[in-house]
Amino acid sequence: MKSGHRAVRELPYSPAVGSPHGVEVLSFAALRSMDAQRRRVLPQRPAFHVLALVTSGSGNHEADFRSSPLTEGSAVWIRPGMVHRWSDVEDCDGPLVLFRPGFLPGSTGLEALAPTCWHLDKTRLGLALYAVEHLCREHDTAARLPHLASPALLSHLLAALVLRALPDQPAQRDSPPPDHRIQDVFRAYQAAVEEHCTDWHQVADYATALGYGVRTLTRATRALTGMGAKAYLDQRIVLEAKRLLAHTDVPVVGCARRLGFRDVGNFTTFFRRQAAVPPAAWRTAYAATHATRGV
C-alpha cells in the first residue's frame, strides 16, 4: 500500500467441496468464520455473483463508491468484476448465494436493471427465503446423491430466487418488457463493453464488431438501462477510471494510458465532464474521505 491506496484483492470462483455445479449457499456467520483476518472490509473484486439477504442485524456495504446501510430485509447483488467491501457486517445474519457467471439463465433479462442494494418488505423477504431454502435442499441433495444432481434444476431455482428477490421495476409495469432480441443485443453490447472499454471509446467500434448498427445498440441499451449506448459506455469507462484512482497508485497519466486515452489532457477533460472534477482532485477527495472513516 502506498499513499493510502490499497490493492484490490481478486477473488476467483472456488466452490467448496460438494459444490460442483456453480452455485452454493453460505451465511454471514460462515463468511465471518472463514475470514478471521477481516479481509472482507478491504476492497475486493469477485469473479462470481453474490446475492445476499439480510434477515437480522445491521451493517454497511460499499460497491463501486456507493455505500449502502444494511438492515433486516436488505438485499445485495454483487456482480463479477465489481469492487466492493463488507465494511460492517458483524451483526448481520442471512444467506449469501454465490454463483459463477453463466449459471443464471439469461432469459430473465432483468440483471441489467437491478440495483446493487435494495430493500424487501417482510412478505417478500419471507418468500425469497423460501426460494433460498428450496435451492439449498436441492444443492444438498446433489452433493449427497450425485445421481440425482441436476445443474439445470439448480439454475432454474436460482432464477426463481432472483425473480422473487428483485425489486419492482416501474418502467416495466408501465410498458411492455423488451423482447428477447433487444435483450440479446444489449447483452452482446454489455459483454463487449466489459472486454473492450479500455480500448474502444466509440459506439461505432462496438457496432462494427458485433454486426449491429449504432442505432440498434442505442435502442437496445436505452430499453434495458434507460440511457443511450454512448452514455452507458462513458459511465463504464469513468467507473474503471475511479477504480484505478481509488485503489492503485498509478499516476493520472498512467491511468489515461491504461484506459486507452491518447494523452492525459483528453482523459482529464473526459473525467471532468463525467465526474465534475479533475481525476487528481477526485483521487484526493476519495482518499481523504476514507482516511477520515478509518478505512
C-alpha positions as CSV (number, residue, x, y, z in Angstrom):
1,M,0.0,0.0,0.0
2,K,1.3,3.5,-0.9
3,S,-0.2,6.9,-0.4
4,G,-3.2,5.4,1.3
5,H,-4.2,3.2,-1.7
6,R,-4.9,-0.5,-1.2
7,A,-4.6,-3.0,-4.0
8,V,-7.9,-4.7,-4.8
9,R,-8.0,-8.4,-3.8
10,E,-9.0,-10.6,-6.7
11,L,-11.4,-13.4,-5.7
12,P,-11.7,-16.3,-8.2
13,Y,-14.6,-18.7,-8.1
14,S,-13.5,-21.6,-5.8
15,P,-16.5,-23.7,-4.9
16,A,-16.5,-25.6,-1.7
17,V,-16.2,-29.4,-1.6
18,G,-19.6,-30.7,-2.6
19,S,-20.5,-27.6,-4.6
20,P,-19.5,-28.7,-8.2
21,H,-22.4,-27.1,-10.0
22,G,-21.5,-23.4,-10.0
23,V,-23.7,-22.4,-7.1
24,E,-23.6,-22.6,-3.3
25,V,-25.2,-21.0,-0.3
26,L,-23.3,-19.6,2.7
27,S,-24.3,-17.3,5.5
28,F,-22.9,-14.1,7.1
29,A,-21.9,-16.2,10.1
30,A,-19.9,-18.6,7.7
31,L,-18.4,-15.6,6.0
32,R,-17.1,-14.2,9.3
33,S,-15.9,-17.7,10.4
34,M,-13.9,-18.1,7.1
35,D,-12.4,-14.6,7.3
36,A,-10.8,-14.4,10.7
37,Q,-8.4,-11.7,9.3
38,R,-11.3,-9.5,8.3
39,R,-10.2,-9.1,4.8
40,R,-13.8,-8.6,3.9
41,V,-13.5,-4.9,5.0
42,L,-10.9,-4.3,2.3
43,P,-11.7,-3.7,-1.4
44,Q,-12.1,-7.0,-3.3
45,R,-13.2,-7.9,-6.8
46,P,-15.0,-11.3,-7.1
47,A,-15.1,-13.2,-10.4
48,F,-18.6,-14.5,-9.4
49,H,-22.0,-13.3,-8.4
50,V,-23.1,-12.9,-4.7
51,L,-26.8,-12.4,-3.8
52,A,-27.1,-11.7,-0.1
53,L,-30.3,-11.3,2.0
54,V,-30.1,-9.8,5.5
55,T,-32.6,-11.5,7.9
56,S,-31.4,-9.7,11.1
57,G,-28.9,-7.3,12.3
58,S,-27.4,-4.2,10.7
59,G,-24.3,-3.2,8.9
60,N,-22.9,-1.5,5.8
61,H,-21.8,-2.4,2.3
62,E,-19.9,-0.4,-0.3
63,A,-19.9,-1.3,-4.0
64,D,-18.1,0.8,-6.6
65,F,-18.2,4.0,-4.5
66,R,-21.8,3.6,-3.3
67,S,-22.3,3.0,0.4
68,S,-25.5,1.3,1.5
69,P,-26.7,0.7,5.0
70,L,-27.9,-2.9,5.7
71,T,-30.9,-3.8,7.9
72,E,-33.4,-6.6,8.1
73,G,-34.8,-7.0,4.6
74,S,-31.8,-5.6,2.7
75,A,-30.8,-7.4,-0.5
76,V,-27.3,-7.1,-2.1
77,W,-26.3,-8.3,-5.6
78,I,-22.6,-8.1,-6.2
79,R,-21.7,-8.8,-9.9
80,P,-18.4,-10.2,-11.2
81,G,-15.8,-7.6,-11.5
82,M,-17.4,-5.2,-9.1
83,V,-15.1,-3.7,-6.5
84,H,-16.8,-4.0,-3.1
85,R,-16.3,-4.5,0.6
86,W,-18.4,-5.5,3.6
87,S,-17.5,-2.6,5.8
88,D,-19.5,-3.7,8.8
89,V,-21.5,-7.0,8.9
90,E,-20.6,-8.2,12.4
91,D,-24.2,-8.3,13.5
92,C,-25.8,-9.4,10.2
93,D,-27.3,-12.8,9.6
94,G,-28.9,-14.3,6.5
95,P,-27.9,-16.3,3.4
96,L,-25.3,-15.4,0.7
97,V,-25.8,-17.2,-2.6
98,L,-22.6,-17.5,-4.7
99,F,-22.8,-18.5,-8.3
100,R,-20.5,-18.4,-11.3
101,P,-21.1,-16.3,-14.4
102,G,-23.4,-18.0,-16.9
103,F,-25.1,-20.2,-14.3
104,L,-28.1,-17.9,-14.1
105,P,-30.4,-18.4,-17.1
106,G,-30.2,-15.3,-19.3
107,S,-33.9,-15.4,-20.2
108,T,-34.9,-13.1,-17.3
109,G,-33.4,-10.0,-18.9
110,L,-33.5,-8.3,-15.5
111,E,-29.9,-8.3,-14.4
112,A,-29.1,-5.0,-16.2
113,L,-31.9,-3.2,-14.4
114,A,-31.3,-4.5,-10.9
115,P,-29.6,-2.2,-8.4
116,T,-26.8,-3.3,-6.2
117,C,-28.7,-2.9,-2.9
118,W,-32.4,-2.6,-2.2
119,H,-35.0,-3.5,0.5
120,L,-37.6,-6.2,0.7
121,D,-40.6,-6.0,3.0
122,K,-41.3,-8.9,5.4
123,T,-43.6,-10.7,3.0
124,R,-41.2,-10.5,0.1
125,L,-38.2,-11.4,2.3
126,G,-40.0,-14.4,3.6
127,L,-40.8,-15.6,0.0
128,A,-37.2,-15.1,-1.1
129,L,-36.0,-17.1,1.9
130,Y,-38.3,-19.9,0.9
131,A,-36.7,-19.8,-2.5
132,V,-33.2,-20.0,-0.9
133,E,-34.3,-22.9,1.2
134,H,-35.5,-24.8,-1.9
135,L,-32.2,-24.1,-3.6
136,C,-30.3,-25.3,-0.5
137,R,-32.3,-28.5,-0.3
138,E,-31.6,-29.4,-4.0
139,H,-28.0,-28.4,-3.7
140,D,-27.5,-30.6,-0.6
141,T,-29.3,-33.5,-2.4
142,A,-26.9,-33.1,-5.4
143,A,-23.9,-33.2,-3.1
144,R,-25.1,-36.3,-1.2
145,L,-26.7,-38.1,-4.1
146,P,-24.8,-37.3,-7.3
147,H,-27.1,-39.4,-9.4
148,L,-29.9,-37.0,-8.6
149,A,-27.9,-33.9,-9.3
150,S,-29.4,-31.6,-11.9
151,P,-27.5,-28.4,-12.8
152,A,-30.4,-27.3,-14.9
153,L,-32.8,-27.6,-11.9
154,L,-30.4,-25.7,-9.7
155,S,-30.0,-23.0,-12.4
156,H,-33.8,-22.5,-12.6
157,L,-34.2,-22.5,-8.9
158,L,-31.6,-19.7,-8.8
159,A,-33.5,-17.8,-11.4
160,A,-36.7,-18.2,-9.4
161,L,-34.9,-16.8,-6.3
162,V,-33.6,-13.8,-8.3
163,L,-37.0,-13.1,-9.8
164,R,-38.6,-13.3,-6.3
165,A,-36.0,-11.1,-4.7
166,L,-35.7,-8.4,-7.4
167,P,-37.4,-5.1,-6.7
168,D,-40.3,-3.9,-8.8
169,Q,-39.3,-2.0,-12.0
170,P,-41.8,0.8,-12.5
171,A,-40.9,1.1,-16.2
172,Q,-41.8,-2.5,-16.7
173,R,-45.3,-2.0,-15.2
174,D,-46.0,0.9,-17.5
175,S,-44.7,-0.6,-20.7
176,P,-44.1,-4.0,-22.2
177,P,-40.8,-5.6,-21.3
178,P,-38.1,-5.6,-24.0
179,D,-38.3,-8.6,-26.4
180,H,-35.7,-11.3,-26.5
181,R,-33.9,-9.8,-29.5
182,I,-33.4,-6.5,-27.7
183,Q,-32.2,-8.3,-24.6
184,D,-29.7,-10.3,-26.8
185,V,-28.4,-7.2,-28.5
186,F,-27.8,-5.4,-25.2
187,R,-26.2,-8.4,-23.6
188,A,-23.8,-8.6,-26.5
189,Y,-23.0,-4.9,-26.2
190,Q,-22.6,-5.2,-22.4
191,A,-20.2,-8.1,-22.7
192,A,-18.2,-6.2,-25.4
193,V,-18.0,-3.1,-23.3
194,E,-16.7,-5.1,-20.4
195,E,-14.0,-6.6,-22.6
196,H,-13.0,-3.5,-24.6
197,C,-13.9,-0.3,-22.8
198,T,-10.2,0.4,-22.2
199,D,-9.6,0.3,-25.9
200,W,-12.8,1.2,-27.7
201,H,-14.4,4.6,-26.8
202,Q,-16.9,4.9,-29.6
203,V,-20.1,3.1,-30.0
204,A,-19.3,2.7,-33.7
205,D,-16.4,0.4,-32.8
206,Y,-18.8,-2.0,-31.0
207,A,-21.4,-1.8,-33.8
208,T,-18.8,-2.9,-36.3
209,A,-17.5,-5.7,-34.1
210,L,-21.0,-7.0,-33.2
211,G,-22.6,-6.6,-36.6
212,Y,-25.3,-4.2,-35.5
213,G,-26.0,-0.6,-36.3
214,V,-25.3,2.2,-33.8
215,R,-29.0,3.0,-33.6
216,T,-29.7,-0.7,-32.8
217,L,-27.3,-0.7,-30.0
218,T,-28.7,2.6,-28.7
219,R,-32.3,1.4,-28.8
220,A,-31.4,-1.8,-27.0
221,T,-29.3,-0.1,-24.4
222,R,-32.0,2.5,-23.7
223,A,-34.7,-0.1,-23.5
224,L,-32.7,-2.1,-20.8
225,T,-31.0,0.7,-18.9
226,G,-32.8,3.9,-19.7
227,M,-29.7,5.5,-21.2
228,G,-28.2,5.6,-24.7
229,A,-25.3,3.3,-25.8
230,K,-22.7,6.2,-25.6
231,A,-23.8,7.2,-22.1
232,Y,-23.6,3.6,-21.0
233,L,-20.1,3.3,-22.4
234,D,-18.9,6.6,-20.9
235,Q,-20.2,5.5,-17.4
236,R,-18.3,2.2,-17.7
237,I,-15.1,4.0,-18.6
238,V,-15.3,6.5,-15.8
239,L,-16.1,3.7,-13.4
240,E,-12.9,2.0,-14.4
241,A,-11.0,5.3,-14.0
242,K,-12.4,5.7,-10.5
243,R,-11.3,2.2,-9.6
244,L,-7.7,2.9,-10.8
245,L,-7.7,6.3,-8.9
246,A,-9.1,4.9,-5.7
247,H,-7.4,1.5,-5.4
248,T,-4.0,2.0,-7.1
249,D,-1.1,4.5,-7.0
250,V,-0.9,4.6,-10.8
251,P,-0.3,8.3,-11.8
252,V,-3.1,10.1,-13.6
253,V,-1.0,9.9,-16.8
254,G,-0.7,6.2,-16.3
255,C,-4.5,5.9,-15.7
256,A,-5.0,7.7,-19.0
257,R,-2.7,5.3,-20.8
258,R,-4.4,2.2,-19.3
259,L,-7.8,3.5,-20.3
260,G,-6.9,4.0,-23.9
261,F,-6.7,7.8,-24.0
262,R,-4.2,9.3,-26.4
263,D,-3.0,11.8,-23.8
264,V,-3.6,12.9,-20.2
265,G,-5.4,16.1,-21.4
266,N,-8.1,14.1,-23.2
267,F,-8.5,11.9,-20.2
268,T,-8.8,14.8,-17.8
269,T,-11.4,16.5,-20.0
270,F,-13.4,13.3,-20.2
271,F,-13.2,12.6,-16.5
272,R,-14.1,16.2,-15.5
273,R,-17.2,16.1,-17.9
274,Q,-18.4,12.8,-16.2
275,A,-17.4,13.4,-12.6
276,A,-17.5,17.2,-12.4
277,V,-13.9,17.3,-11.0
278,P,-10.4,16.5,-12.5
279,P,-9.1,13.0,-11.8
280,A,-6.4,14.1,-9.4
281,A,-8.9,16.1,-7.3
282,W,-11.3,13.2,-7.2
283,R,-8.5,10.9,-6.0
284,T,-7.5,13.3,-3.2
285,A,-11.1,13.7,-2.1
286,Y,-11.7,9.9,-2.0
287,A,-8.5,9.2,-0.1
288,A,-9.4,12.0,2.5
289,T,-12.9,10.7,3.0
290,H,-11.7,7.1,3.6
291,A,-8.9,8.2,5.8
292,T,-11.4,10.0,7.9
293,R,-13.5,6.9,8.2
294,G,-10.5,4.9,9.2
295,V,-10.9,2.5,6.2
